[in-house]
Structures are given as C-alpha cells and as structure tokens.
C-alpha cells in the first residue's frame, strides 16, 4: 500500500496544475483526509477510536484471524457497517466463506 501511495504522489507528468500544487504542499490528491494506513497492530487498534463508517482493506487470508477479524467483530454489529469480500479470496478462509455463503451473517465471528 505504501508503494502505491508513493507512486500516486510521484507522477507529476500526469498531474493537473491543481494536483501538482497539492503534491507540492505535501498533500495526497487520491487519499481521503480520514485515511489511516495501519502497518502495525498498534496502528490498527487505534481504528477502534475512529467514529463513523469506515472501509477496512486487507489482503487475502487476513480475515482468518487477528486484526481484521477483530475489526469485523467491532464494526459489523453496527447496522451502518457492511463487509465485502472478493471472490478471489483463498478457499476456506473467512473472505471466501463470506463470498460463497447465502447469508454472510451465518459465519461465526
């Protein structure tokens, strides 16, 4: 993710003048102001203090346990929250089970 963010901020030839100005000011045109990159468990835990809806993006297999499963447990009881899984998820992992389940709520979180 960091490499992608660096890439998006490092292509001046494809930027409009407004985007070039944002980049010069140290701002990222493609990154929302509420974006939180969480490379560590501590960073991830801090997301629990963020109010309102959110989007958690994780790699294949990450929903099997640990931080992502914790975020699902924490956020999904809120009716304003939702979970999405790509069908390319690894077979038998939680993301895969959600993608093929008739009702994802049946999955034991």
C-alpha positions, 0 to 999 in steps of 0.5 A: 500500500505504501508503494502505491501511495508513493507512486500516486504522489510521484507522477507529476507528468500526469498531474493537473496544475491543481494536483501538482500544487497539492503534491507540492504542499505535501498533500495526497490528491487520491487519499481521503483526509480520514485515511489511516494506513495501519502497518502495525497492530498498534496502528490498527487498534487505534481504528477502534477510536475512529467514529463513523463508517469506515472501509477496512482493506486487507489482503487475502487470508487476513480475515482468518484471524487477528486484526481484521477479524477483530475489526469485523467483530467491532464494526459489523454489529453496527447496522451502518457497517457492511463487509465485502469480500472478493471472490478471489479470496483463498478457499476456506478462509473467512473472505471466501466463506463470506463470498460463497455463503447465502447469508454472510451473517451465518459465519461465526465471528 
